[in-house]
Amino acid sequence: MTHRNIVTMDGGSSEYWRQRKQGFRLIREAEWALSRLERAPMSTAAMTTTATSSPSKT
């Protein structure tokens, strides 16, 4: 039989709620950054870098 350490959380503690808020804030910021990245137009610098980074034929 496997012995497992089960950690209990006190849902009424201020530390629990502080960590929970911080975790959700990080998730929200990551989702916001992804949505900005998806909506951002591709810059001409990115297109130039992509076009010139392919191997040249000699």
C-alpha positions as CSV (number, residue, x, y, z in Angstrom):
1,M,0.0,0.0,0.0
2,T,1.3,3.5,-0.9
3,H,1.7,6.0,1.9
4,R,0.8,9.5,0.7
5,N,1.3,12.8,2.5
6,I,-1.9,14.7,2.1
7,V,-1.6,18.3,2.9
8,T,-4.7,20.0,4.2
9,M,-5.4,23.7,3.5
10,D,-7.1,26.1,5.7
11,G,-9.5,28.0,3.4
12,G,-10.0,30.6,6.0
13,S,-6.4,31.7,6.3
14,S,-5.1,34.9,4.9
15,E,-2.0,33.1,3.4
16,Y,-4.2,30.8,1.4
17,W,-6.2,33.7,-0.1
18,R,-3.0,35.7,-0.8
19,Q,-1.5,32.8,-2.7
20,R,-4.7,32.1,-4.5
21,K,-5.1,35.7,-5.6
22,Q,-1.5,35.7,-6.8
23,G,-1.9,32.5,-8.7
24,F,-5.0,33.7,-10.5
25,R,-3.3,37.1,-11.2
26,L,-0.4,35.3,-12.9
27,I,-2.8,33.1,-15.0
28,R,-4.8,36.2,-16.0
29,E,-1.6,38.1,-17.0
30,A,-0.4,35.2,-19.1
31,E,-3.7,34.9,-20.9
32,W,-3.7,38.7,-21.5
33,A,-0.2,38.5,-22.9
34,L,-1.2,35.7,-25.2
35,S,-4.2,37.5,-26.5
36,R,-2.0,40.6,-27.2
37,L,0.4,38.4,-29.1
38,E,-2.3,36.9,-31.2
39,R,-3.8,40.3,-32.1
40,A,-0.5,42.0,-32.8
41,P,0.4,42.6,-36.4
42,M,3.5,41.0,-37.7
43,S,6.2,43.7,-37.9
44,T,8.3,44.2,-41.0
45,A,11.4,43.5,-39.0
46,A,10.1,40.0,-38.1
47,M,9.3,39.3,-41.8
48,T,12.7,40.5,-42.8
49,T,14.4,38.3,-40.2
50,T,12.3,35.3,-41.2
51,A,13.1,35.8,-44.9
52,T,16.8,36.2,-44.5
53,S,17.3,33.5,-41.9
54,S,16.7,30.7,-44.4
55,P,19.8,28.9,-45.7
56,S,21.2,30.3,-48.9
57,K,22.1,28.1,-51.9
58,T,25.7,28.3,-53.0
